[in-house]
Amino acid sequence: METNLCVAGFGGQGVMTLGKFLASATCDSTDKNVTFFPSYGAEQRGGTANCYVVISDDLIGAPLGDVMDDLIVMNGPSLNKFIGTLKKGGRLFINSSIVKDKIERDDLELIEAPVTELALEMGNAKVLNVIMLGVYIGYTEVIAPEIVWGTVEHKLSSKPKLLPLNKAAFDKGLEIGREFKAKNAK
């Protein structure tokens, strides 16, 4: 099995960190193969940023392809830019706090989560990517949640004060992802 994921948004939304957490968790704690391929716009913070993560049971021939199984979009411009790369039947994860565009395609699974709004309610906008990571893991189960959280915990271990908030953010995302999965299974 191979999963191709594109994560896209504005610089500063934690797009690269989300991709790195997922790639590191896969690489460090499973026997799967993984690639992580970042792409930055001309500007850093506030400009466009996207990354590709490929997770496979087999060797990975190329770090990215033209067709994505999964797409996480954190803003409207990213939706418009990458929606065409999502395969028929693919899974589209949207930050519904910011992305207000109508989805014209009816051949995909849509998972909407107001991650910016939830992060602000939790007191720190910077955890929106961890919430979305939880949504993605809760819905796809591509990697076990405890493995992903272990990686996040390890990466943030030098800042222990951030761990409770990030754990709550990840758990909230898992809850949302699992709810959508149960709803879409009906």
Salt bridges, closest charged atoms under 4 A:
ASP57 OD1 - LYS32 NZ 2.76
ASP69 OD1 - LYS87 NZ 2.98
ASP70 OD1 - ARG91 NE 2.65
ASP107 OD1 - ARG105 NE 2.86
GLU141 OE1 - LYS181 NZ 3.76
ASP171 OD1 - LYS167 NZ 3.09
GLU175 OE2 - LYS172 NZ 3.62
